[in-house]
Amino acid sequence: MGLFETVSEEIKKAMLAKDRVRLDALRGVKKEFLEAKTAKGANDELSDETATAILQKMVKQRKDSAEIYGSQNRNDLAEKELAEMKIIQSFLPEQLSPEALEAAVKEIIAQTGATSMKEMGKVMGLASKQLAGKSEGRVISDTVKKLLS
């Protein structure tokens, strides 16, 4: 069962449990999935890789919104965003620990033979593909910069 079907099943469970926050978060996810499926050139299909990228984007959006609400003393809205973020994160693959990420990036650097910051693009291209869904792009980038400099 793909992520799309899993989310649909979880929506039903949230309805039965009358869990409003979970239901709102899952409906948002399903809306994004449906838009991706019906987008031009999508052929009415949604791969798990695309779904994972959508989920990561949604987590980042919720995190950014919560920070903005928090800075404006709207803690009620910030808490709602953070709650939705945790629900969406539960559908993402397990995130790599900083140590595991650093080890994976070191291995990629060894594969590419990169030795300086000039070759960061080559390393990032490979790292982004291999570590997709396992870590945020910004964290991968920071780790690559740290190891290449």
For each residue, the residues with C-beta under 8 A, 3 or more apart:
1: 5 6 9
2: 5 6 46 48 51
3: 6 7 33 46 48 51 52 55 91
4: 7 8 30 33 37 46 51
5: 1 2 8 9
6: 1 2 3 9 10 91
7: 3 4 10 11 26 29 30 33 91
8: 4 5 11 12 30
9: 1 5 6 12 13
10: 6 7 13 14 22 26
11: 7 8 14 15 23 26 27 30
12: 8 9 15 16
13: 9 10 16 17
14: 10 11 17 19 22 23 26
15: 11 12 18 23
16: 12 13
17: 13 14 22
18: 15
19: 14 22 23
20: 23 24
21: 24 25 80 83 84 87
22: 10 14 17 19 25 26 87
23: 11 14 15 19 20 26 27
24: 20 21 27 28 84
25: 21 22 28 29 83 84 87 88
26: 7 10 11 14 22 23 29 30 87
27: 11 23 24 30 31
28: 24 25 31 32 58 84
29: 7 25 26 32 33 54 55 58 88 91
30: 4 7 8 11 26 27 33 34
31: 27 28 34 35
32: 28 29 35 36 54 58
33: 3 4 7 29 30 36 37 46 51 54
34: 30 31 37 38
35: 31 32 38 39
36: 32 33 39 42 46 50 51 54
37: 4 33 34 42 44 45 46
38: 34 35 42 44
39: 35 36 42
40:
41:
42: 36 37 38 39 45 46
43:
44: 37 38
45: 37 42
46: 2 3 4 33 36 37 42 50 51
47: 50 51
48: 2 3 51 52
49: 52 53 132 133
50: 36 46 47 53 54
51: 2 3 4 33 36 46 47 48 54 55
52: 3 48 49 55 56 92 93 132 133
53: 49 50 56 57 132 133
54: 29 32 33 36 50 51 57 58
55: 3 29 51 52 58 59 88 89 91 92
56: 52 53 59 60 92 133 136
57: 53 54 60 61
58: 28 29 32 54 55 61 62 88
59: 55 56 62 63 85 88 89 92
60: 56 57 63 64 136
61: 57 58 64 65
62: 58 59 65 66 81 82 84 85 88
63: 59 60 66 67 81 82 85
64: 60 61 67 68
65: 61 62 68 69 77 78 81
66: 62 63 69 70 78 79 81 82 85
67: 63 64 70 71 78
68: 64 65 71 72
69: 65 66 72 74 75 77 78 81
70: 66 67 73 74 75 78
71: 67 68
72: 68 69
73: 70
74: 69 70 77 78
75: 69 70 78 79
76: 79 80
77: 65 69 74 80 81
78: 65 66 67 69 70 74 75 81 82
79: 66 75 76 82 83
80: 21 76 77 83 84
81: 62 63 65 66 69 77 78 84 85
82: 62 63 66 78 79 85 86
83: 21 25 79 80 86 87
84: 21 24 25 28 62 80 81 87 88
85: 59 62 63 66 81 82 88 89
86: 82 83 89 90
87: 21 22 25 26 83 84 90
88: 25 29 55 58 59 62 84 85 91 92
89: 55 59 85 86 92
90: 86 87
91: 3 6 7 29 55 88
92: 52 55 56 59 88 89 95 133
93: 52 133 134
94: 134
95: 92 134 135
96: 100 101 104 131 134 135
97: 100 101
98: 101 102 143
99: 102 103
100: 96 97 103 104
101: 96 97 98 104 105 131 134 135 139 140 143
102: 98 99 105 106 143 147
103: 99 100 106 107
104: 96 100 101 107 108 127 130 131
105: 101 102 108 109 123 127 140 143 144 147
106: 102 103 109 110 147
107: 103 104 110 111
108: 104 105 111 112 123 126 127 130
109: 105 106 112 114 123 144 147 148
110: 106 107 113
111: 107 108 126
112: 108 109 119 122 123 126
113: 110
114: 109 119 120 122 123 148
115: 119 148
116: 119 148
117: 120 145 148 149
118:
119: 112 114 115 116 122 123 148
120: 114 117 123 124 144 145 148
121: 124 125
122: 112 114 119 125 126
123: 105 108 109 112 114 119 120 126 127 144 148
124: 120 121 127 128 140 141 144
125: 121 122 128 129
126: 108 111 112 122 123 129 130
127: 104 105 108 123 124 130 131 140 144
128: 124 125 131 132 137 140
129: 125 126 132
130: 104 108 126 127
131: 96 101 104 127 128 134 135 140
132: 49 52 53 128 129
133: 49 52 53 56 92 93
134: 93 94 95 96 101 131
135: 95 96 101 131 139 140
136: 56 60 139 140
137: 128 140 141
138: 141 142
139: 101 135 136 142 143
140: 101 105 124 127 128 131 135 136 137 143 144
141: 124 137 138 144 145
142: 138 139 145 146
143: 98 101 102 105 139 140 146 147
144: 105 109 120 123 124 127 140 141 147 148
145: 117 120 141 142 148 149
146: 142 143 149
147: 102 105 106 109 143 144
148: 109 114 115 116 117 119 120 123 144 145
149: 117 145 146
